[in-house]
Amino acid sequence: MSVVSFSSSSAASAAHAPPAPAIIRTAQDVSRLVNAGAAQGSHARIVLAIALGGVFLDAYDLTSLAYGIKDIAKQFALTPVQVGAVSSAIAFGAILGALLGGYLTDRIGRYRVFMADMLFFVVAAIAAGLAPNAWVLGGARFMMGFGIGLDLPVAMAFLAEFSRVAGRGNKAASIAAWCPAWYAATSTCYLLILGLYAILPAHEIGWLWRVTLAFGAVPAIVIIVVRGRYMSESPVWAANQGDLDGAARILRRSYGIDAIVERDVSASAATAVPVPRRASWRNYGVLLNGAYRRRTILATVVGCAGAFGYNAVAFGLPVIIASFLAQGPLTTIVASLALNLAFAFVGGLIGVRAAPTVGAWKLTVFGVSLQFVSLIGLALIGRPSGTVLVVAAILLLGGYLFGQGFGPGAHSMTFASLSYPTSLRGIGVGFNQTLMRSASTVSLFLFPVLAGALGTKVFWVIAAAPLTSLVTLLAIRWEPSGYDVDAEDYRRMTAEG
C-alpha cells in the first residue's frame, strides 16, 4: 500500500514539475521556440498589444486632420495650394519615414526604433495642436508622418516575431490585427470629434482641430510609460545578430520560456555556425531576387492597389455620404462612423479570426472581389434618387469597406511582413509602405479632381484597383499564413556556411 502511495505521489510531483529548460545553440533554435508559441502567463500578448498601439496612433494621426482642415484654412487664411501642402505633409513624411524605418528596424533593432517613433508622436502631436501658423503645423505634420513611416515596419516585425507560426493566433492573425486596430483608431477620432462638437460652444468650434491633433500625444505617452515593464527586443532579431544570451533573456522575460544557451566551442563546430544576413541598403535589391521577387510583386500590387482604392473611398466618404443623403456635417460624421464600425471594423475582426484556417490569400481574393462588385454597383447606380437606391448605395459602400476589412486591409501587411524572414522583414515592410504611401498620396490628390470631373462615374476608375489586385492574386498564389519563412533564411545560411 505504501508503494502505491509513493508511486502516486511521485507521479503527481512529476506532473507539477517545471518543464526542462530549452537549449538554444543557434538563431534557428530561438525561431523554433517562438514559432511553437509563448508559455502561459507570458508577456507576449502585452507586447503585441503595445505594438498595435503604435498602429492605433498611425491611424489616429492620419485621420485627425480630416474634419479640421476647413477651420485651419480659415484661421490661417490659406490658399488652396497651402491647404494641399498642409494636408499632404504627413503623407510625404510617412514615405520618407518608411524608407528609412525599414532599414533602421533591421539595422539597430525593433525596440530602439519603436521607442524613437513614440517620441516623434508625442512631440509632433503637441506641436501641431499649438501651431501658431501653417508653417509650424505643416512641419509638425511632416514630423508626425515620419514617425508613422518609422512605426509600421517595426510594429509588423513585433507582431510577426512574438507569435506562433501556426494555429489560432498565428503570425498571420497577429499581423491582420493591425486592420481592426486601424479602424478602431479612426472610429475613436470620429467619436472624439463628435464629443467635442457636442460640448464646445459654437464660437469655439474653431479650436476643435487643435484638441483633436494634440490628443494624439496621450496614447503615445501611455505606451512610453508602460514600455519598461513589458517591451523587449525581438528574440529572433537578437539571435540573428549573434546575441544568443540576449535572446535567452528575452525568451525568459517576455515569452515565458526558460532558455539556456549551450555552446560547442570546438573548432569544427565554430566554423559550421551560419552567419545571418546583416542589415544593408543592398537588401532592398534582395527583395527583387529569386523567390522574393514574386512575393514582392504580390505584396506591392495588393498594398498599392488597396491603398489607392481605400483612400479614395474612405477619405472621400464624407463627400460621398453628403451627396447621397444631402445632409449636414453632423449626419455625415455619424454615418461615416457607423459605416466604419459596422463594416470595416467587423470585417477586420473576421480577417483576424479566419487567417489561420482560411488563409490570407483566399481572404484577400474574396475581399477584392467584393470590392470590385461593390464599386461597379455604385458606378451603375450613379447619384441615387429614391429611398431604395440610396439604401442600396449605402450598403454597397458598406460592402466595399467590409471587403477591405477582411481582405486587403487586413492582409496587405500579412503579405508584406511574412513574405520575408527576420533578416529582411524591416526592409520588406519599409519598401512596401513607401510604395503604399505613395499610392495613397496619389489617390488623395486624384480623387477630388476625378470626382469633380466625372461625378459618380469615378467609381469606374476606382474599380480598376481591386481588379488589378484580383488578377495579380490569381497569377501569384502565395500563402504566407502558417508558413515558416525564417526556415528559408536558415537553410540559406547553412548552405553558404
C-alpha positions as CSV (number, residue, x, y, z in Angstrom):
1,M,0.0,0.0,0.0
2,S,2.8,2.3,0.8
3,V,4.5,1.6,-2.5
4,V,1.3,2.6,-4.4
5,S,1.1,5.7,-2.3
6,F,4.7,6.5,-3.0
7,S,4.2,6.0,-6.8
8,S,1.1,8.2,-6.9
9,S,3.0,10.9,-5.0
10,S,5.9,10.6,-7.4
11,A,3.6,10.8,-10.4
12,A,1.8,13.9,-9.0
13,S,5.2,15.6,-8.4
14,A,6.3,14.8,-11.9
15,A,3.1,16.2,-13.3
16,H,3.6,19.5,-11.5
17,A,7.4,19.7,-12.1
18,P,8.5,22.7,-14.1
19,P,9.4,21.9,-17.8
20,A,13.0,21.3,-18.6
21,P,14.9,24.4,-19.8
22,A,15.0,24.8,-23.6
23,I,18.5,24.6,-25.0
24,I,19.5,27.1,-27.7
25,R,22.6,26.8,-29.8
26,T,21.7,28.8,-32.9
27,A,19.3,31.5,-34.0
28,Q,17.2,28.8,-35.6
29,D,16.6,27.3,-32.2
30,V,15.3,30.7,-31.0
31,S,13.0,30.9,-34.0
32,R,11.6,27.4,-33.4
33,L,10.8,28.2,-29.8
34,V,9.0,31.4,-30.8
35,N,7.1,29.6,-33.6
36,A,5.9,27.0,-31.1
37,G,4.1,29.6,-29.1
38,A,4.5,31.5,-25.8
39,A,4.1,29.9,-22.4
40,Q,1.0,30.6,-20.3
41,G,1.3,33.8,-18.3
42,S,3.9,35.3,-20.6
43,H,4.1,39.0,-21.7
44,A,3.9,38.1,-25.4
45,R,0.2,39.3,-25.8
46,I,1.0,42.5,-24.0
47,V,3.9,43.1,-26.4
48,L,1.6,42.6,-29.3
49,A,-1.0,44.9,-27.8
50,I,1.7,47.7,-27.4
51,A,2.8,47.1,-31.0
52,L,-0.8,47.5,-32.1
53,G,-1.0,50.7,-30.0
54,G,1.6,52.1,-32.4
55,V,-0.7,51.2,-35.3
56,F,-3.6,52.9,-33.5
57,L,-1.5,56.1,-33.3
58,D,-0.7,55.9,-37.0
59,A,-4.4,55.7,-38.0
60,Y,-5.5,58.3,-35.5
61,D,-2.9,60.9,-36.6
62,L,-3.7,60.3,-40.3
63,T,-7.4,60.8,-39.6
64,S,-7.3,63.6,-37.1
65,L,-7.0,66.4,-39.6
66,A,-9.9,65.3,-41.8
67,Y,-12.6,67.4,-40.3
68,G,-10.5,70.4,-39.2
69,I,-8.9,71.4,-42.5
70,K,-11.6,74.0,-43.3
71,D,-11.2,75.7,-39.9
72,I,-7.4,75.7,-40.4
73,A,-7.7,77.2,-43.8
74,K,-10.0,79.9,-42.4
75,Q,-7.9,80.6,-39.3
76,F,-4.5,80.9,-41.2
77,A,-6.0,82.4,-44.4
78,L,-4.6,79.6,-46.5
79,T,-4.8,79.4,-50.3
80,P,-5.9,76.1,-51.9
81,V,-2.2,75.2,-52.6
82,Q,-1.2,75.9,-49.0
83,V,-4.1,73.7,-47.8
84,G,-2.9,70.9,-50.0
85,A,0.7,71.3,-48.7
86,V,-0.5,71.1,-45.0
87,S,-2.8,68.1,-45.8
88,S,-0.1,66.2,-47.7
89,A,2.8,66.9,-45.3
90,I,2.0,63.9,-43.2
91,A,2.0,61.6,-46.3
92,F,5.4,62.8,-47.5
93,G,6.8,62.4,-44.0
94,A,5.4,58.8,-44.0
95,I,7.0,58.0,-47.3
96,L,10.5,59.1,-46.1
97,G,10.0,57.5,-42.7
98,A,9.0,54.1,-44.1
99,L,12.0,54.0,-46.4
100,L,14.4,54.8,-43.6
101,G,12.5,53.0,-40.9
102,G,12.6,49.6,-42.7
103,Y,16.4,49.8,-42.8
104,L,16.8,51.0,-39.2
105,T,14.4,48.3,-38.0
106,D,16.8,45.7,-39.4
107,R,20.0,47.6,-38.5
108,I,19.6,48.7,-34.9
109,G,16.7,46.6,-33.7
110,R,12.9,46.7,-33.3
111,Y,12.9,48.1,-29.7
112,R,15.0,51.2,-30.4
113,V,13.1,52.2,-33.5
114,F,9.8,51.7,-31.7
115,M,10.7,54.0,-28.8
116,A,12.1,56.6,-31.1
117,D,8.9,56.8,-33.2
118,M,6.8,57.1,-30.0
119,L,8.8,60.3,-29.2
120,F,8.0,61.6,-32.7
121,F,4.3,61.1,-32.0
122,V,4.4,63.0,-28.7
123,V,6.4,66.0,-29.9
124,A,4.6,66.3,-33.2
125,A,1.1,66.0,-31.8
126,I,1.7,68.7,-29.2
127,A,3.4,71.0,-31.8
128,A,0.6,70.5,-34.2
129,G,-2.1,71.3,-31.6
130,L,-0.2,74.5,-30.5
131,A,0.9,75.6,-34.0
132,P,0.9,79.4,-34.4
133,N,0.9,79.3,-38.1
134,A,0.7,77.0,-41.1
135,W,4.4,76.6,-41.4
136,V,4.7,75.1,-37.9
137,L,1.6,73.0,-38.5
138,G,3.0,71.6,-41.8
139,G,6.3,70.9,-40.2
140,A,4.7,69.1,-37.2
141,R,2.5,67.0,-39.5
142,F,5.6,66.1,-41.6
143,M,7.3,65.0,-38.4
144,M,4.3,63.0,-37.4
145,G,4.2,61.3,-40.8
146,F,7.9,60.5,-40.4
147,G,7.1,58.8,-37.1
148,I,4.2,56.9,-38.8
149,G,6.6,55.7,-41.5
150,L,9.1,54.5,-38.9
151,D,6.4,52.7,-36.9
152,L,4.8,50.3,-39.5
153,P,7.9,48.3,-40.2
154,V,8.8,47.9,-36.5
155,A,5.1,47.2,-35.5
156,M,4.8,44.4,-38.1
157,A,8.1,43.0,-37.0
158,F,7.0,42.8,-33.4
159,L,3.6,41.2,-34.4
160,A,5.4,38.6,-36.5
161,E,8.3,37.8,-34.1
162,F,6.2,37.4,-30.9
163,S,3.7,35.0,-32.4
164,R,3.5,31.3,-33.2
165,V,3.8,30.1,-36.8
166,A,0.6,28.0,-36.9
167,G,-2.7,27.6,-35.2
168,R,-5.0,30.1,-33.5
169,G,-3.4,33.5,-33.0
170,N,-0.6,32.7,-35.5
171,K,1.6,35.3,-37.2
172,A,-0.9,36.0,-40.0
173,A,-3.7,36.6,-37.5
174,S,-1.5,38.8,-35.3
175,I,-0.4,40.9,-38.2
176,A,-4.0,41.1,-39.6
177,A,-5.0,42.6,-36.2
178,W,-3.4,45.8,-37.4
179,C,-6.6,46.3,-39.5
180,P,-9.3,46.4,-36.7
181,A,-6.8,48.4,-34.7
182,W,-6.7,50.9,-37.5
183,Y,-10.4,51.2,-37.8
184,A,-10.8,51.4,-34.0
185,A,-8.4,54.4,-34.2
186,T,-10.4,56.1,-37.0
187,S,-13.6,55.5,-35.1
188,T,-12.1,56.9,-31.9
189,C,-11.1,60.0,-33.8
190,Y,-14.7,60.3,-35.1
191,L,-16.1,59.9,-31.6
192,L,-13.7,62.5,-30.2
193,I,-14.8,64.9,-32.9
194,L,-18.4,64.2,-32.1
195,G,-17.9,64.7,-28.4
196,L,-16.1,68.0,-28.9
197,Y,-18.7,69.1,-31.4
198,A,-21.3,68.5,-28.8
199,I,-19.7,70.2,-25.8
200,L,-17.8,73.1,-27.4
201,P,-19.8,76.4,-27.8
202,A,-20.5,77.3,-31.3
203,H,-18.0,80.2,-31.2
204,E,-15.2,77.9,-30.0
205,I,-15.6,75.2,-32.7
206,G,-12.5,76.6,-34.4
207,W,-10.5,75.0,-31.5
208,L,-11.7,71.5,-32.3
209,W,-8.9,70.7,-34.7
210,R,-6.2,71.7,-32.1
211,V,-7.6,69.5,-29.4
212,T,-8.1,66.6,-31.8
213,L,-4.5,66.8,-33.1
214,A,-2.9,67.3,-29.6
215,F,-4.9,64.3,-28.2
216,G,-2.7,62.0,-30.3
217,A,0.1,62.6,-27.7
218,V,-1.9,60.9,-24.9
219,P,-1.8,57.3,-26.1
220,A,1.9,57.7,-27.1
221,I,2.8,58.8,-23.6
222,V,0.9,55.8,-22.2
223,I,2.9,53.5,-24.4
224,I,6.2,55.2,-23.3
225,V,5.3,54.8,-19.7
226,V,4.5,51.1,-19.8
227,R,7.3,50.1,-22.2
228,G,9.9,49.4,-19.5
229,R,7.8,46.7,-17.8
230,Y,6.7,44.7,-20.9
231,M,8.6,45.7,-24.0
232,S,11.7,43.8,-25.1
233,E,13.7,43.4,-28.3
234,S,12.6,40.7,-30.7
235,P,14.3,37.5,-29.6
236,V,14.7,36.3,-33.2
237,W,16.3,39.6,-34.2
238,A,18.7,39.5,-31.2
239,A,19.6,35.9,-32.1
240,N,20.2,36.8,-35.7
241,Q,22.7,39.4,-34.5
242,G,24.6,36.7,-32.7
243,D,23.4,37.6,-29.2
244,L,22.0,34.3,-28.1
245,D,22.4,35.3,-24.4
246,G,20.2,38.3,-25.0
247,A,17.7,36.2,-26.9
248,A,17.6,33.7,-24.0
249,R,16.9,36.6,-21.6
250,I,14.1,37.9,-23.8
251,L,12.5,34.4,-24.1
252,R,12.5,34.1,-20.3
253,R,11.2,37.6,-19.6
254,S,8.6,38.2,-22.4
255,Y,7.9,34.7,-23.8
256,G,7.8,32.7,-20.5
257,I,10.3,30.1,-21.8
258,D,13.3,29.1,-19.7
259,A,16.0,29.1,-22.3
260,I,19.7,28.2,-21.7
261,V,22.5,28.9,-24.2
262,E,24.7,25.9,-24.8
263,R,27.8,26.4,-26.9
264,D,30.1,23.9,-28.6
265,V,33.5,25.6,-28.5
266,S,35.2,23.0,-30.7
267,A,36.8,24.4,-33.8
268,S,34.8,22.3,-36.2
269,A,31.5,23.5,-34.6
270,A,32.6,27.1,-34.6
271,T,33.3,27.0,-38.4
272,A,29.9,25.5,-39.0
273,V,27.8,28.2,-37.3
274,P,25.9,30.0,-40.1
275,V,26.2,33.8,-40.3
276,P,22.9,35.7,-40.5
277,R,22.3,38.3,-43.3
278,R,23.3,41.7,-42.0
279,A,21.2,44.8,-42.5
280,S,22.3,46.7,-45.6
281,W,20.8,49.1,-48.1
282,R,21.6,46.5,-50.7
283,N,19.0,44.2,-49.1
284,Y,16.4,46.3,-50.9
285,G,17.7,44.6,-54.1
286,V,17.3,41.2,-52.5
287,L,13.6,41.8,-52.4
288,L,13.6,41.6,-56.2
289,N,15.7,38.4,-56.5
290,G,14.8,34.7,-56.5
291,A,11.6,33.6,-54.8
292,Y,11.3,37.0,-53.1
293,R,10.6,38.7,-56.5
294,R,7.1,37.1,-56.9
295,R,6.2,37.8,-53.3
296,T,7.4,41.4,-53.5
297,I,5.3,41.9,-56.7
298,L,2.2,40.4,-55.0
299,A,2.6,42.4,-51.8
300,T,3.3,45.6,-53.7
301,V,0.3,45.3,-56.0
302,V,-2.1,44.3,-53.3
303,G,-0.8,47.0,-51.0
304,C,-0.7,49.8,-53.5
305,A,-4.0,49.0,-55.3
306,G,-5.7,48.6,-51.9
307,A,-4.3,51.9,-50.6
308,F,-5.3,53.7,-53.8
309,G,-8.9,52.4,-53.7
310,Y,-9.4,52.6,-50.0
311,N,-8.1,56.1,-49.6
312,A,-10.3,57.3,-52.5
313,V,-13.4,55.8,-50.8
314,A,-12.5,56.3,-47.1
315,F,-11.3,59.9,-47.3
316,G,-13.9,60.7,-49.8
317,L,-16.6,59.1,-47.6
318,P,-17.9,62.3,-46.0
319,V,-18.3,63.8,-49.5
320,I,-19.9,60.7,-50.9
321,I,-22.4,60.3,-48.0
322,A,-23.2,64.0,-48.0
323,S,-24.0,63.6,-51.7
324,F,-26.2,60.5,-51.1
325,L,-28.0,61.8,-48.1
326,A,-28.0,65.5,-48.7
327,Q,-27.4,66.2,-45.0
328,G,-25.2,68.4,-42.9
329,P,-21.8,67.7,-41.3
330,L,-23.2,66.0,-38.2
331,T,-25.1,63.4,-40.1
332,T,-22.1,62.9,-42.3
333,I,-19.8,62.3,-39.4
334,V,-22.2,59.9,-37.7
335,A,-22.8,57.9,-41.0
336,S,-19.0,57.7,-41.6
337,L,-18.5,56.4,-38.0
338,A,-21.3,53.9,-38.4
339,L,-20.0,52.5,-41.7
340,N,-16.5,52.2,-40.3
341,L,-17.7,50.3,-37.2
342,A,-20.4,48.1,-38.8
343,F,-18.5,47.1,-41.9
344,A,-14.8,47.9,-41.9
345,F,-14.1,47.1,-38.2
346,V,-16.2,43.9,-38.2
347,G,-14.6,42.8,-41.5
348,G,-11.2,43.3,-39.9
349,L,-12.1,41.1,-36.9
350,I,-13.2,38.4,-39.3
351,G,-9.9,38.7,-41.2
352,V,-8.0,38.1,-37.9
353,R,-10.2,35.2,-36.9
354,A,-10.2,33.4,-40.3
355,A,-6.5,33.9,-41.2
356,P,-5.2,30.7,-39.5
357,T,-7.9,28.5,-41.1
358,V,-8.9,30.1,-44.4
359,G,-5.6,31.8,-45.2
360,A,-4.6,35.3,-46.2
361,W,-4.6,34.5,-50.0
362,K,-8.2,33.3,-50.1
363,L,-9.5,36.0,-47.8
364,T,-7.8,38.7,-50.0
365,V,-9.3,37.2,-53.1
366,F,-12.8,37.2,-51.6
367,G,-12.2,40.8,-50.3
368,V,-11.1,42.4,-53.6
369,S,-13.8,40.5,-55.5
370,L,-16.5,42.0,-53.1
371,Q,-14.9,45.4,-53.5
372,F,-14.9,45.2,-57.3
373,V,-18.6,44.2,-57.3
374,S,-19.5,47.0,-54.9
375,L,-17.7,49.7,-56.9
376,I,-19.4,48.5,-60.2
377,G,-22.7,48.7,-58.4
378,L,-22.0,52.2,-57.2
379,A,-21.0,53.2,-60.7
380,L,-24.2,51.8,-62.2
381,I,-26.4,53.5,-59.6
382,G,-24.7,56.8,-60.0
383,R,-26.4,59.6,-57.9
384,P,-29.2,57.7,-56.2
385,S,-32.8,59.0,-56.3
386,G,-35.3,57.5,-54.0
387,T,-35.0,55.6,-50.8
388,V,-34.3,52.2,-52.3
389,L,-31.4,53.3,-54.4
390,V,-30.0,55.4,-51.5
391,V,-30.1,52.4,-49.2
392,A,-28.5,50.2,-51.9
393,A,-25.7,52.8,-52.4
394,I,-25.0,52.9,-48.7
395,L,-25.0,49.1,-48.5
396,L,-22.6,48.9,-51.4
397,L,-20.3,51.4,-49.7
398,G,-20.5,49.1,-46.6
399,G,-19.8,46.1,-48.8
400,Y,-16.6,47.8,-50.1
401,L,-15.4,48.6,-46.6
402,F,-16.3,45.1,-45.4
403,G,-14.3,43.5,-48.2
404,Q,-11.4,45.9,-47.3
405,G,-11.6,44.8,-43.7
406,F,-11.2,41.1,-44.1
407,G,-9.3,41.2,-47.4
408,P,-6.6,43.6,-48.5
409,G,-7.0,45.8,-45.4
410,A,-6.0,43.0,-43.1
411,H,-3.7,41.0,-45.3
412,S,-1.8,43.6,-47.4
413,M,0.5,43.7,-44.3
414,T,0.5,39.9,-44.0
415,F,1.9,39.6,-47.5
416,A,4.4,42.4,-46.8
417,S,5.6,41.0,-43.4
418,L,5.5,37.3,-43.9
419,S,7.0,37.1,-47.4
420,Y,10.4,37.8,-45.9
421,P,12.5,36.3,-43.0
422,T,13.5,38.3,-39.9
423,S,16.7,39.5,-41.6
424,L,14.7,41.2,-44.4
425,R,11.4,41.9,-42.6
426,G,12.1,45.6,-41.8
427,I,13.3,46.3,-45.3
428,G,10.4,44.4,-46.8
429,V,7.7,46.3,-44.9
430,G,9.5,49.6,-45.3
431,F,9.7,49.1,-49.1
432,N,6.1,48.1,-49.2
433,Q,5.0,51.1,-47.1
434,T,7.0,53.5,-49.1
435,L,5.1,52.5,-52.3
436,M,1.8,52.2,-50.5
437,R,2.1,55.7,-49.0
438,S,3.0,57.0,-52.5
439,A,-0.2,55.4,-53.9
440,S,-2.2,56.9,-51.1
441,T,-0.8,60.3,-51.8
442,V,-1.7,60.0,-55.5
443,S,-5.1,58.8,-54.6
444,L,-5.8,61.6,-52.2
445,F,-4.8,64.1,-54.9
446,L,-6.6,62.5,-57.8
447,F,-9.9,61.6,-56.1
448,P,-11.2,65.2,-55.7
449,V,-10.0,66.0,-59.3
450,L,-11.6,62.9,-60.8
451,A,-14.8,63.2,-58.7
452,G,-15.2,66.8,-59.8
453,A,-14.7,65.9,-63.5
454,L,-16.6,62.5,-63.6
455,G,-19.1,62.7,-60.7
456,T,-20.2,59.2,-59.6
457,K,-18.6,57.8,-62.7
458,V,-15.3,58.0,-60.7
459,F,-16.3,54.6,-59.3
460,W,-15.5,53.0,-62.7
461,V,-11.9,54.3,-62.3
462,I,-11.6,53.2,-58.6
463,A,-12.8,49.7,-59.6
464,A,-9.6,49.2,-61.5
465,A,-7.8,49.0,-58.2
466,P,-9.4,45.8,-56.8
467,L,-9.5,44.3,-60.3
468,T,-5.7,44.7,-60.5
469,S,-5.3,43.0,-57.2
470,L,-7.5,40.1,-58.2
471,V,-5.6,39.5,-61.4
472,T,-2.3,39.6,-59.6
473,L,-3.5,37.2,-56.8
474,L,-4.7,34.7,-59.4
475,A,-1.4,34.9,-61.1
476,I,0.7,34.6,-57.9
477,R,-0.8,32.1,-55.5
478,W,1.4,32.7,-52.4
479,E,0.0,31.8,-49.0
480,P,2.1,33.2,-46.1
481,S,-0.2,32.0,-43.3
482,G,1.3,29.1,-41.4
483,Y,4.5,29.1,-43.4
484,D,7.8,29.3,-41.6
485,V,9.6,31.8,-43.8
486,D,12.6,32.1,-41.4
487,A,13.4,28.5,-42.2
488,E,14.3,29.6,-45.7
489,D,16.9,32.0,-44.3
490,Y,18.5,29.4,-42.0
491,R,18.7,26.9,-44.9
492,R,20.4,29.6,-47.0
493,M,22.8,30.4,-44.2
494,T,23.6,26.7,-43.7
495,A,24.3,26.2,-47.4
496,E,26.5,29.3,-47.5
497,G,28.3,28.2,-44.4
